[in-house]
Every structure is written in C-alpha cells, then in structure tokens.
Amino acid sequence: MLTGAHAIIYSTNAEADRAFLRDVLSLPNVDVGGGWLIFGLPPSEVAVHPGERNDRHDLYLICDDVEAFIASMTSRGVSCSAVQDQGWGLLTEIALPGGGKLGVYEPRHARPESASKPSKSSKKREAKAPKKRDEAKPSKKRDEANKKADKKADSSKQAKSSKKAEKAKKKTDKKAEKAKKKTAKPQ
C-alpha cells in the first residue's frame, strides 16, 4: 500500500540547502527537472506525540553515533548545537545554509523494521523512468535488463552480508582470544 514518505523542508534559500544535502550530507538525489532535487533517505519511521495543536510536524535525521556525526560536520565547517539528552535519544541540531535548523539524533529507543525496502536496481529504474506515463511502453528487453539488475543487486547484498558476518565472527574470536589470555596468565 504505502511505498515511502516525502518530507519537505521549507527554506528561504532552497538552493543552498539543496547543495548542503547533496554535497555535505551526501544524500543520493534525482533532478526532477530544472535543478529541482529530490533526495533519498535511509529507512525512516514516524511517531505521533500528544500536542497542544494539530498540523505541527518535525523532521529529524537519525545517526548511529551523534558525537562522530558532530565531528564529521565540524570538520566540514557545519555548526552543530550542544548534545541534549532527551531520554529517547541524544539530539543535536545542524544549521542549514538557508538559516533553518535540522535535528539529528542517536536513538535510544527500539527501531521498527522498514515498511518497504526497494532494491538499489529498482531505485535506479525509477530514477531513469520516463517522466510521462504514456511514454513508458513495456518491452521484453527492459524486463530482462530489470531482472538481471535485480539479480545483480541481490547477489551484491548477499556478498555484503557475508562480509559483515565474517567481520563480526573475527571480532568475536579476537575478544574470546583476549579473554582466554587474561584468564590463562600465570600468577
């Protein structure tokens, strides 16, 4: 049913903020015409909080390590607010070139599964798709190319997954080896 979410940041200097999202945060993007960029985001979540009024929405980006994120932004000349412990996460705000602020936090809460995870190849196809629906004509060649791209993306995911598992095993083995050495030391 749902395939994603589309968040909008309003800015008095939209061009500068788009450049920031593209060049500093390195978000993947597609030009939908005339330099109008739409950015891809990592898996996201939505929460509903009680409030004094309706029609208020906040946007926060999520990171694994807020201190590392701040260090990365600072090295690029981006100012970040001091970290605030909100209980649900460690929050900072980055200053956008257009004058707005964007919250970024390291969550302390459980994260839900993503509702939909399209493959990289399907994202590429969407980006290259004709702008008008009537221009999109089915073709055997295109279907075969899409199947090959999906297969390639799946095998790439499997390879990455195997590498991650290998790294995790090595890390665990090293920890076990260190623990053995500590307990095996003569007294």
Sequence and secondary structure as in RCSB ss.txt:
>XXXX:A:sequence
MLTGAHAIIYSTNAEADRAFLRDVLSLPNVDVGGGWLIFGLPPSEVAVHPGERNDRHDLYLICDDVEAFIASMTS
RGVSCSAVQDQGWGLLTEIALPGGGKLGVYEPRHARPESASKPSKSSKKREAKAPKKRDEAKPSKKRDEANKKAD
KKADSSKQAKSSKKAEKAKKKTDKKAEKAKKKTAKPQ
>XXXX:A:secstr
           TTHHHHHHIIIIIS   EEE STT EEE   S        SSSS    EEE S HHHHHHHHHH
TT  B   EE SSEEEEEEE TTS EEEEEEE S     S    HHHHHHHHHS SSGGG    HHHHHHHHHHH
HHHHHHHHHHHHHHHHHHHHHHHHHHHHHHHHHH   
